[in-house]
Amino acid sequence: MLEKWRLIKDGPAEGAWNMAVDHALLHAAEDGATAPVLRFYSWARPTLSIGRLQKGDGVDLDYLASEGIPMVRRPTGGRALLHDHELTYSVTLPAGARLYGSLDEVYTRINIALVRALASHGIRPDRHDDSDGRGYSISDACFATRLGHEISVDGRKVAAGAQRRLKRSAMQHGSILLTADVERSMRCLIWPDPRQRHRAGNAMAGLCDLTGHHIGADQVSNSVIGAFAELYQIEYETTSLSLEEEEAARMIITRRDESTRYAGAF
């Protein structure tokens, strides 16, 4: 039997709005007010996001200010990530959804679909047998840290993801790099040790970098949509946010802590 999902394709938006919408969808799932949601979105300008519990001490705020790069806090965990040439997705699951399960189960089920989607573009990810978190102790950069549930090719991470879980819902969002702007990504952070910066820069790559030809966000999103549908017997309904979800997102932004130097204490 097909499971009905909502499919949302949003255009470019400011980072605070992007994060607030994901947060609003998670709470809608917690309240039983939405079916599972697969959402794609992009960024109105290059934006640095940091994890929900990340202090951000390693962020070069002077560089961000000089380049006009805003910083937002994600509702999920993880490390600092510059959003620019990428496809960003989120999967929101109420507890009754077919893909719902433990943190590791959700990561695994989503990654199986992402790997199938990438394979259609000639990408063959590495296999990981552990999730020991190597890299967290030496770097504030998301793409310098490789976990067992993230996707890399020849040791270079191409897709990162993080989750937020409530009592009856889960949301995973993540980035699939199309082209890696290594220099700009590295300059967003403070690197006391140049060797760490070099290792971090070598740990990321985009799909276009790896294949040597252009792969657009629409091509990747269509592959992801198809992979989820085939693997998990999903029927999509293309929707936009409900009025209640839009209002919830606006309220999340309004409630942000104005004393911080970045948007959104989600």
C-alpha positions in Angstrom: 0.0 0.0 0.0 1.3 3.4 -0.9 2.0 5.9 1.9 1.0 9.4 1.2 3.7 12.1 1.6 3.7 15.8 1.1 6.3 17.1 -1.4 7.4 20.8 -0.9 9.8 22.5 -3.3 10.6 25.9 -2.0 12.6 28.6 -3.8 15.5 30.6 -2.4 14.9 32.1 1.1 16.8 33.7 3.9 18.5 31.2 6.3 16.3 32.1 9.3 13.2 31.4 7.3 14.5 28.1 6.0 15.3 26.9 9.5 12.1 28.2 11.0 10.0 26.3 8.3 11.8 23.0 9.1 11.2 23.6 12.8 7.5 24.4 12.2 7.0 21.2 10.1 8.6 19.1 12.9 6.1 20.6 15.4 3.2 19.9 13.0 4.3 16.3 12.8 4.5 16.2 16.6 1.0 17.4 16.8 -0.2 14.9 14.2 -1.1 17.7 11.9 0.8 16.6 8.8 1.7 13.6 6.8 5.4 12.8 6.2 7.1 15.7 4.3 9.9 15.7 1.9 11.1 19.3 1.4 13.7 20.8 -0.9 14.9 24.4 -0.5 17.7 26.8 -1.4 19.3 29.9 0.1 18.9 33.5 -1.0 22.6 34.1 -0.4 25.5 32.1 1.1 24.7 31.4 4.7 26.6 29.8 7.6 24.5 27.5 9.8 25.7 26.1 13.1 24.3 23.2 15.1 21.6 23.6 17.8 24.1 23.2 20.7 27.2 24.5 19.0 28.7 27.5 20.8 30.1 29.1 17.6 33.3 30.2 19.2 35.2 28.9 16.2 33.3 31.1 13.7 35.1 34.0 12.2 32.5 36.7 12.7 34.6 39.4 11.2 34.9 37.5 7.9 31.2 36.8 7.8 30.5 40.5 8.3 33.0 41.6 5.6 31.4 39.2 3.1 27.8 39.8 4.1 27.3 36.1 5.1 24.5 35.7 7.7 24.7 33.0 10.4 21.7 31.0 11.6 21.3 28.3 14.1 19.8 25.0 12.9 17.1 23.2 14.9 19.3 20.1 14.6 22.8 19.2 15.9 26.0 19.0 14.0 28.8 21.5 13.2 29.2 24.7 11.1 28.2 24.5 7.4 28.3 27.1 4.7 25.2 26.7 2.5 25.8 27.9 -1.1 26.1 25.6 -4.1 24.0 22.7 -2.8 20.7 21.0 -2.6 19.1 21.2 0.8 16.5 18.7 1.9 14.5 17.9 5.0 12.4 14.8 5.8 9.8 15.2 8.5 8.2 12.1 10.0 5.3 11.7 12.5 5.6 8.6 14.6 3.2 6.6 12.5 5.2 7.0 9.3 6.8 4.0 7.6 10.3 5.5 7.8 10.0 6.4 11.5 12.2 4.6 14.0 15.2 5.1 16.2 17.8 7.8 15.3 20.0 5.2 13.6 17.1 3.6 11.8 15.9 6.9 10.3 19.5 7.9 9.3 19.9 4.5 7.6 16.6 4.6 5.7 17.1 8.1 4.4 20.7 7.4 3.4 19.7 4.3 1.5 17.5 6.5 -0.7 20.1 9.2 -1.0 22.8 6.7 -2.1 20.4 5.3 -4.7 19.7 8.8 -6.0 23.4 9.6 -6.2 24.1 6.4 -8.0 21.9 7.5 -10.8 24.4 10.4 -11.4 27.4 8.1 -11.4 28.4 8.7 -7.7 29.5 5.6 -5.8 29.8 6.4 -2.1 32.3 4.9 0.4 31.1 2.3 2.8 31.3 3.1 6.5 31.1 0.5 9.2 31.1 2.8 12.2 29.8 6.1 13.5 32.5 7.0 16.0 32.3 10.7 15.4 36.0 11.2 14.4 36.7 14.9 13.7 34.4 16.5 16.2 37.2 17.1 18.7 39.5 18.9 16.1 37.2 21.0 14.0 34.0 23.2 14.0 33.4 22.4 10.4 30.6 20.0 9.5 32.3 18.7 6.3 35.6 18.1 8.2 33.7 15.5 10.3 32.7 12.2 8.8 30.2 9.9 10.6 29.0 6.5 9.7 25.6 7.9 8.6 27.0 10.5 6.2 28.0 10.1 2.6 31.5 10.4 1.3 33.3 9.5 -1.9 37.0 8.6 -1.8 37.1 10.0 1.8 35.5 13.4 0.8 32.1 14.1 2.2 29.4 15.0 -0.3 26.3 14.9 1.9 25.8 15.8 5.5 22.7 15.4 7.7 21.5 16.0 11.2 18.3 15.1 13.1 16.0 16.6 15.7 13.6 14.3 17.5 10.6 15.1 19.7 8.4 12.6 21.6 6.3 11.6 18.5 8.2 12.9 15.6 11.6 13.2 13.9 13.1 15.5 11.3 16.3 15.1 9.4 17.7 17.8 7.1 20.9 17.9 5.2 23.0 19.2 2.4 24.1 17.6 -0.8 27.0 19.5 -2.2 26.9 20.4 -5.9 30.1 22.4 -6.0 32.4 22.9 -3.0 33.7 26.4 -2.4 36.5 25.2 -0.2 38.3 28.5 0.3 35.1 30.4 1.3 34.0 27.6 3.6 37.3 27.4 5.4 37.5 31.2 5.8 34.2 31.2 7.7 36.0 29.5 10.6 39.0 30.2 12.8 41.8 27.7 12.4 44.5 27.8 15.1 46.3 25.0 13.3 46.8 25.3 9.5 47.1 21.5 9.3 43.5 21.2 10.5 42.4 23.7 7.9 44.2 21.7 5.2 42.6 18.4 6.3 39.2 20.0 6.5 39.5 21.5 3.0 40.5 18.1 1.6 37.5 16.4 3.3 34.7 18.0 1.1 33.7 17.7 -2.5 30.6 18.5 -4.6 29.0 16.2 -7.1 30.1 18.4 -10.0 33.7 18.3 -8.7 33.7 14.5 -8.6 32.1 13.8 -11.9 33.6 16.7 -13.9 30.3 17.8 -15.4 27.3 19.9 -14.4 24.7 18.3 -12.1 21.8 20.7 -11.2 19.8 20.8 -8.1 16.6 19.9 -9.9 18.3 16.8 -11.3 19.4 15.7 -7.9 16.0 16.4 -6.2 14.2 14.5 -8.9 16.5 11.5 -8.3 15.9 11.7 -4.6 12.1 11.9 -5.0 12.2 8.9 -7.2 14.5 6.9 -4.9 12.2 7.5 -1.9 9.1 6.5 -3.9 10.6 3.3 -5.3 12.2 2.1 -2.0 9.4 3.0 0.4 6.2 2.9 -1.8 5.4 6.6 -1.4 2.8 8.6 -3.2 3.4 12.3 -3.2 1.1 15.3 -3.1 2.9 18.5 -4.1 1.9 21.1 -1.5 3.0 24.4 0.1 3.0 25.3 3.7 -0.4 25.5 5.4 -1.5 28.8 6.9 -0.8 27.3 10.3 2.7 26.2 9.4 3.5 29.6 7.9 2.3 31.4 11.1 4.3 29.0 13.2 7.4 29.7 11.2 6.9 33.5 11.6 6.4 33.1 15.4 9.7 31.1 15.6 11.6 33.9 14.0 9.8 36.5 16.2 10.8 34.6 19.3 14.5 34.4 18.4 16.9 35.7 21.0 17.8 39.2 19.8 20.8 39.3 22.2 22.6 36.8 20.0 24.7 37.7 16.9 23.0 35.1 14.8 19.3 34.4 14.1 17.1 31.8 15.7 17.6 30.3 19.1 15.4 27.4 17.9 
